């Protein structure tokens, strides 16, 4: 796995699985009545990986029609989204999602940098979107591997993940806004993650404390690492409850020997 110019290797004994959304229907109905996940972030770390984003193009793409132009008029509210004509802007506002996404572009600006004070909110949003898949997965893995934590990684930056639509400031689609879930024990963390990146040992003390003390019936430990080098250790309330997570985990994951789950946020 490549993150910010550094080689990130998946565990050799893990296989990748993607669960079809059709199998989730019953559980999704149960989730509609669930409250927002309570998150407690215990430690954060900025590793400052080199950004390998492609160079800025000479021309931008109209957010409405997708045509390439060298001179676009930008949205006066976010000052990011560009349009070749008024009709494209009106149509994108009404049907293309910019009405909902405008504030997320304004937050980043044309530099596409996420303000530090927004980091926690974006981390929470990411977990809110994946929790229905992640919590049953963690409960199922814990039942076979023992106490551990969920390692959430992405080849996207935190800023890219914060956008409500998968387009950069040039109107180009951001491909594959995925997260990869692994459930790891502390032994695996030491042998694989810390060996691959010694800087990750900085969070080890608090991570081990969280793994040793979390309540398996109500909580899950999360270690999140993004391509930009943003790392965060947290603890979340188990949603749905433990009994349903156990059942869903058996339904979704027991037939597969896969150790990792990949989720595309833009299909959820």
Secondary structure, DSSP 8 states (H G I E B T S, - for coil): -EETTEE----TT--EE---GGGGHHHHHHHTT-----EEEEEEEE-----------SSEE-TTT--EESS-EE-TTTS--EESSHHHHHHHHHHSSHHHHHHHHHHHTTTT---GGGHHHHHHHHHHHHHHHHHHHHHHHHHHH-S-EEEEE-SS-HHHHH-SSSB-TTS-B----EEEEEEE-HHHIIIIIIHH-GGGGGGHHHHHHHHHH--TTTEEEEEEE-TTSEEEEEEEE-SS-HHHHHHHHHHHHTT----EEEEEGGG-
